[in-house]
Amino acid sequence: MYRRGGDIVLKKLFRYRGRRIRYSSRNLLALYRVLFFMPIFVCLGYFVGYKWLYPLYLLNPADWKIYIVPALIIIGTSIGSIILITLLIKASIINSGYFSKVEQRQVLARMIIDNGYYTKKQVKGSGGKTKEKIKFPKIYYKSAKNSIFVSFETAGNKFQEKFETIGGFLETAFHADNLSQTSEKGFVMYELATDVYSKRISIRDMQADQGKVQLMKGLYWHFDKDPHMLIGGGTGGGKTFTILSLIYALCRVGEIEICDPKNSDLMALGRLPLFEGKVFTGKTDIVNCIKNAVQEMEERFKTINESPKFKMGKNYAYYGLKPKFIVVDEFAAFKAELANDYATDGDVDEYLTQLILKARQAGIFFIVAMQRPDGEFIKTALRDQFMFRMSVGRLSETGILMIFGDENKNKKFKYVEKIDGLKVYGRGYVALGGSVAREFYSPQVPQDFDFIQEFIKISKELGYEDISKEVQEEVSQKISKHVDKEALAEIDEELEAGQAKLAKLSEKFG
């Protein structure tokens, strides 16, 4: 026990916070360019200057033209080297390589200078002259696989109050997303996710297995651990598209039931064998769907409890049961239909309460989508039990707080319409219940990806019968309007162009 306590003390004493940010860090990239150019400059000076030009100079030739060739070599090599060094550093930054971290340290130093978060001190030089010296407070930078950490000293210095609320500033400076703020004795540390857009995955990589589904690189919805998903988003923000992506990923590992109270977008999936008899519209059918889910939950609990291999704490998967996902789109519209039917509305609230609180162990999970999770349509206590929250598109400040809770009242939620001049599709935020929200991009859909054909392919894999081309076309027409093919094509082209440039640079200079 003593040894363990001693290890903790040692870790605190010798904790590595990262690279110290100093006044000199403001020109780091320029310094690296000079350092890379110095060997080239030395070689030019020795081989062209000393070995070639200097002997000519000693001969004192009458014709000055003999200096043209070596001079052109020096000038041409210098310019070419500077361009090459600049391109390589730029490629590293674009590709999130080493120099992207160097650039971030430089940005941090310049942010400190621009905002005056430093002290000035008069010091005497060697000649007796007094000069001004700029000193930074203790600020550290550390990079990790998917994020960076910036620590500020807050031990009673005059910038303490500023450093304790600088998270939003850092988001803007780094074009990053503030994930957390940790206070400890003498320091406050911020964790920021950078280059979030580059972590967007293809929908074909959106696979579900072992109680989780991948949403982005390094981001998963662990539905076994964090059950039930709440999705909020305004019209045209990509909410239906995101739901389709989740259905695509989850239908391979479990059963999907879909409730579409508006009888619009998702209702068309009911024509496919994979979802036949599992898509509901109208209040009566949706109420019955939720009611039947309660009955199935009780049956599953009975199966678990009566199993000969029953073990305390084991969930549905241990007993060979598959997960079941109930997707309810436009939940507010459904609740509005029940507005004057108080008895049924009360029954629905009771069913949902049972399912949200108890169904995790039985393997039944809800995905509920609505434009704004207002307390008028979903009780606050029930809303808080959705352990995974997501927003897509633009939401009001009130709507954001309804989804992500008071834990995110100081979080700076940005609305981004375009990135590098291109339309952004499916951008939003995600958070576990009670945690800080982080930036999110729904999976990228290639131009050749067709939801209906993919669902048909999965149907065949699972042993369902084929369907006619007429039905395929009918369903495709209703679903395709939610995929902005033009915008997605632009994004695809831009990504391909960028990757091609980087590949050429790597091939040429690697």
C-alpha positions, 0 to 999 in steps of 0.5 A: 500500500505504501509503495502504491502511495509512493508511486502516486506521489512520484507521478505528481512530482514528475508529471509531464505536462508537455512542451513549454510555450515561450515567447520564442515559440511565435516563429517556430515554423520559420525557425524550422525552415531556417534549420532545414536550409542551413545544411544546404546553405553550408554545402553551397558555401563550401562546394560552390563558394569556396571550391569554385568561386573563391579560386576564380576570385584569386585569379582575378579574371577580366571576364565577369561572365564566368561568375554567372553559372555558379551564381545561378546555381546558388540562387536557383538551389536556394530558391528551390530548396526553400520552396521544397522545404515549405511544401514539405512542411505544408504537406505535413500540416495538411496530413496532420503530421509532426508540423501540424503540432509545431504549428499549433504551438506557434498558434498558441504562442501568438494567441498569448501575445495577441491577447496580452497574457504575458508580463514585461520585465526590464533587464540590463544587457551586457553593455549596460543598456536596459531592454524589455523582456517578455515572459510567458506564464507557465503554459504547456502543450501536449499532443495525443492520438486524437486530441491535444492538451493545453495546460495553464498555470493558475496559481494566483497569477493575474491571468487566472480568471482568463485561463479558467474560461479560455476554452472557447478561445482555444476552440477558435484558435485551433479550429478544434472542439473543447472536450473537457476542462480539468482543474487541479492544484495550480493548473487548468487543463483543456482537452481539444479534438483537432482535425475532427472532419478528417476523422469522418468515416465512410458509411461502409466502415460504419460497422456494428459488433459486440455491443457497439457501432462506429460513428467516426474514427475513435468514436463509438456508440456503445449501446450495451453500456450507454443505452438509448439514443436521442437525436435532435436536429432541424429540418434539412440538417441531415437527421433522417439521413443519419437515422438511415445510416444507423439503421444500415449499420444495426440491421446486420446485428439485430432486429429493427422496428421503425415508427414513422408518425408522419407516414413519410420518409422511413415508411417506404422501407416497409416495402422491403422484405428486411423491414416487412411488418416492422414499419409503423405509422399512425398513433394506434400502430405506434402505440402497439409497437411500444406496448409490444416492446414492453411485453417482449422485454418481460419475455426476454427477462423470463428467458434469462431468469429461467436459463440453465446458465443464468449468471447474475449481471450478464446481459442478453448477449450472454443468453444468445439473444440479439439486440432489438432497436426501435427507431421513432422518428419525429417523436414530437409529431407522435405525441402531438397526435395523443394530445387529446387522448390523455389515457393513451398518452399516459400509457405511452409514457408508462411504457416508455419509462419501463423500457428506457429504465429496464430494457437495456439488460434485455437488449431492447434499445430506443433511437428517438429523433425529434427537432427539439426534445421539448418537455412538452413532448418528452418528460425531462426525467425520461429524457435524461435517461437517454445515455447517448445524445446527438444533434445534427444540423442547426439548433437553437441555444434552447434546443441544444441545452435540452439535448445536452443538459446543463453540463454543456451550458458553457460549451461553445456550439458552433454552426458550420455551413461550409468547410473549405468552401464546400457545403457541410452535410451531417455535422453536429455534436454527440455526448454521453449523458452528463458529459461534454459534447464533442463535434460530430460528422455523420458517415461519408456516403460515396456517390456509388452507394445506394441505400436500397440496394444495400438493404436488399443485399443485406436481406439476401445475406439474411435469407429474405426473398428478393423484390421486384425492380418496380418496388426498388425504384419506388422506395429509392425515389422516396429515400434518395431525396435525403441524400444531397448527392451534389454536395456529397460529390463536391466533398468526394472530389475535394477529398480525392484531389487533396489525397492525390496532391499529398500522394504526389508530394510523398512520391516526389519528396519521400 
